[in-house]
């Protein structure tokens, strides 16, 4: 009987918590991620050329003479991850404190950018994008919007992982955008990834099965949020104490490499909004590039490749067109974007102003967001932005 009562109370609590979570709109979550720390916030809706409606989060510094900074998250992430460590530790607040007008992007398909002018998120057509379209459409739309709504002609750019790959896509395929950046800071840019050793790459031998599963189930969103999503249920189980924090971290380390660097007190806050979802086609694109050992456009198969590209193999992105001043940040312990791949990428870019290799041997891919000492790296980036601004003003 006691067991039945406990089960009943647990289920009741789960329903109550789930209902409370559902009452929080994405916009409310974004505002709270900033205002909880006493900073001002604005939400801006930006529509891309192909109809996706994105949410930009702004921490305004309207009297600032510094160029605005656009911050772009990686795969399965969102703007919230740049705030979760709070003042003095999160990049968004450090940049704001240094006098920068901060803009945090949310790319198509994540929790906070799921609107479209015509398409429904339940349709395959909505999810038929990879990170190629994010670089080709999302970033230019954000850049144009920020330039139109500030007094600055140029921006600083800071990103993690996929955020670096999409910048390189934009700058290589739409090279006119290169001159719109005062500085570019790419942390673990997920362009070349063929030296990756994470267990996640084991699945690249079964990419056809992943695509078939998506077609059969008509489910093209991966790790999305919602009242009945597995990720939300995992979050709920963790909050209820059914899944220990250390067990969660053990699973993270299995994929990213063991580095006990995350403050246990923020794990619940991270899980509340991360992962934030993506398209299955983003995963497939990364998988194709890993197998091909190339940073290339989406592989649709021989027949469709011939129709789209005029060749059986997708074209590589023309990195020689990336003339914006790029600084690369990487580490030996990153098994998603290894040091060898970043160094190879650097050799392909014509204007790498600095390569910053992190000295911590176990520094992994998620440490760029959640390591307890990552604020030191962020301060280095802010100082670099300020230094480049000073040099530009002195000319």
Residue pairs with C-beta under 8 A, 6 or more apart in sequence:
10 240
13 240
14 236
14 240
17 236
17 239
17 240
18 227
18 232
18 236
19 227
21 227
21 232
21 236
22 227
26 55
26 111
26 112
26 114
27 43
27 55
27 112
29 80
29 111
29 112
29 273
30 41
30 43
30 55
30 57
30 79
30 80
30 106
30 112
31 41
31 43
33 57
33 79
33 80
33 83
33 84
33 273
34 40
34 41
34 57
34 59
34 83
34 92
35 41
37 83
37 86
37 87
37 93
38 87
39 59
39 93
39 96
40 59
40 60
41 57
41 58
41 59
42 57
42 58
42 60
43 55
43 56
43 57
43 58
44 55
44 56
44 57
44 58
44 145
44 149
45 53
45 54
45 55
45 56
45 115
46 53
46 54
46 55
46 56
46 141
46 142
46 145
47 53
47 54
47 117
47 141
48 54
48 108
48 137
48 138
48 141
49 137
49 140
49 141
50 133
50 137
51 116
51 117
51 118
51 119
52 108
52 113
52 115
52 116
52 137
52 138
53 113
53 115
53 116
53 117
54 105
54 106
54 107
54 108
54 113
54 138
54 141
54 142
55 79
55 106
55 112
55 113
56 103
56 104
56 105
56 106
56 142
56 145
56 146
57 79
57 103
57 104
57 105
57 106
58 101
58 102
58 103
58 104
59 92
59 93
59 96
59 101
59 102
59 104
60 101
61 96
61 99
61 100
61 101
61 102
62 101
64 99
64 100
64 101
65 99
66 98
66 99
66 100
66 101
66 385
66 386
66 389
67 100
67 152
67 154
67 155
67 156
67 182
67 389
68 100
68 101
68 102
68 103
68 146
68 150
68 152
68 155
68 156
69 95
69 100
69 101
69 102
69 103
69 155
69 156
69 157
69 158
69 385
70 103
70 105
70 142
70 143
70 146
70 155
70 156
70 157
70 158
71 79
71 82
71 91
71 92
71 95
71 102
71 103
71 104
71 105
71 158
71 159
72 105
72 107
72 139
72 157
72 158
72 159
72 160
72 163
72 166
72 167
73 79
73 81
73 82
73 105
73 106
73 107
73 110
73 159
73 160
73 162
73 163
74 159
74 160
74 161
74 162
74 163
74 188
74 190
75 131
75 161
75 162
75 190
75 278
75 282
75 286
76 110
76 222
76 223
76 274
76 275
76 276
76 277
76 278
77 110
77 160
77 161
77 274
77 275
77 276
77 369
78 106
78 110
78 111
78 112
78 273
78 274
78 276
79 92
79 104
79 105
79 106
79 112
80 273
80 274
80 276
81 270
81 273
81 274
81 369
81 370
82 90
82 91
82 92
82 104
82 369
83 90
83 92
83 93
83 104
84 90
84 266
84 269
84 270
84 273
84 369
84 370
85 263
85 266
85 370
85 374
85 375
86 93
87 93
87 97
88 94
88 375
89 372
89 374
89 375
89 378
90 375
90 378
91 158
91 378
91 381
91 382
92 102
92 104
94 375
94 378
94 379
94 382
95 102
95 158
95 378
95 382
95 385
96 102
98 382
98 385
98 386
100 156
100 382
100 385
101 150
101 152
103 142
103 146
105 138
105 139
105 142
106 112
106 113
107 113
107 134
107 138
107 166
108 129
108 133
108 134
108 138
109 127
109 129
109 221
109 277
109 278
109 279
109 282
110 276
110 277
110 278
111 224
111 225
111 273
111 276
111 277
112 276
114 121
116 126
119 125
119 126
120 126
121 127
121 221
124 218
124 220
126 220
127 220
127 221
127 279
127 280
127 281
128 220
128 279
128 281
129 279
129 281
129 282
130 279
130 281
130 282
130 284
130 285
130 298
131 162
131 165
131 166
131 169
131 282
131 285
131 286
132 169
132 285
132 297
132 298
134 162
134 166
134 169
135 165
135 166
135 167
135 168
135 169
135 170
135 173
136 169
136 170
136 173
136 174
138 166
139 166
139 167
139 169
139 170
139 177
140 170
140 174
140 177
143 155
143 177
143 180
146 152
146 155
147 153
147 155
147 180
153 180
154 179
154 180
154 181
154 182
155 180
155 181
155 182
156 181
156 182
156 183
156 184
156 185
156 385
157 167
157 181
157 183
157 184
157 185
157 324
158 185
158 187
158 381
159 166
159 167
159 185
159 186
159 187
159 189
160 187
160 188
160 368
160 369
161 187
161 188
161 189
161 190
161 336
161 337
161 365
161 368
162 190
162 282
163 186
163 189
164 186
164 187
164 188
164 189
164 190
164 191
165 189
165 190
165 191
165 295
167 184
167 186
167 189
168 186
168 189
168 191
168 295
168 317
168 319
168 322
169 317
170 177
171 177
171 178
171 321
171 322
171 323
171 324
172 317
172 318
172 319
172 320
172 321
172 322
173 317
173 318
173 321
175 321
175 322
175 323
177 324
178 321
178 322
178 323
178 324
179 323
179 324
181 324
181 325
182 325
182 385
182 388
182 389
182 392
183 325
183 327
183 353
183 384
183 385
183 388
184 324
184 325
184 326
184 327
185 327
185 329
185 381
185 384
185 385
186 326
186 327
186 328
186 329
187 329
187 330
187 368
187 377
188 329
188 330
188 331
188 334
188 336
188 337
188 342
188 365
188 368
189 328
189 337
189 342
189 345
190 286
190 336
190 337
191 295
191 317
191 341
191 345
192 289
192 293
192 294
192 295
192 341
192 342
192 344
192 345
193 286
193 289
193 290
193 336
193 337
193 338
193 341
194 289
194 290
194 292
194 293
194 294
194 341
195 338
195 340
195 341
196 290
196 335
196 336
196 337
196 338
196 341
197 335
197 338
198 255
198 256
198 257
198 335
198 336
198 365
199 254
199 255
200 255
200 336
201 290
203 210
203 287
204 287
204 290
204 291
207 284
207 287
207 288
207 291
210 280
210 283
210 284
210 287
211 280
211 284
213 219
214 220
214 280
219 280
220 279
220 280
220 281
221 277
221 278
221 279
221 280
222 277
222 278
222 279
222 280
222 282
222 283
223 231
223 275
223 276
223 277
223 278
224 231
224 276
224 277
225 231
225 232
225 273
225 276
225 277
226 232
231 275
234 243
234 271
235 268
235 271
235 272
237 243
238 245
238 248
238 267
238 268
238 271
239 268
245 264
245 267
245 268
248 267
248 271
249 260
249 262
249 267
252 262
252 366
253 259
253 260
253 364
256 335
256 336
256 364
256 365
256 366
257 333
257 334
257 335
257 362
257 364
257 365
258 362
259 333
259 360
259 362
259 363
259 364
259 367
259 371
261 362
261 363
261 364
261 367
261 370
261 371
261 372
261 373
262 270
262 366
262 370
262 371
262 372
263 370
263 372
266 370
270 370
281 298
284 298
285 298
285 299
288 296
288 298
288 299
288 314
289 295
289 296
292 299
292 313
294 316
295 316
295 317
295 319
295 345
296 313
296 314
296 315
296 316
296 317
297 309
297 314
297 315
297 316
297 317
298 314
299 305
299 313
299 314
300 308
300 314
302 312
305 311
305 312
305 313
305 314
306 312
309 315
319 345
319 348
319 349
320 348
320 350
322 349
322 350
322 351
323 350
323 351
324 351
325 351
325 353
325 388
326 349
326 351
326 352
326 353
327 352
327 353
327 354
327 355
327 356
327 381
327 384
328 342
328 345
328 346
328 352
328 354
328 355
328 356
329 356
329 358
329 368
329 377
329 381
330 337
330 339
330 342
330 343
330 355
330 356
330 357
330 358
331 339
331 357
331 358
331 360
331 363
331 364
331 367
332 338
332 339
332 357
332 358
332 361
332 363
333 360
333 361
333 362
333 363
333 364
334 363
334 364
334 365
335 364
335 365
336 365
337 365
339 357
342 355
343 355
346 352
346 355
354 384
356 380
358 377
360 367
363 371
367 374
368 374
368 377
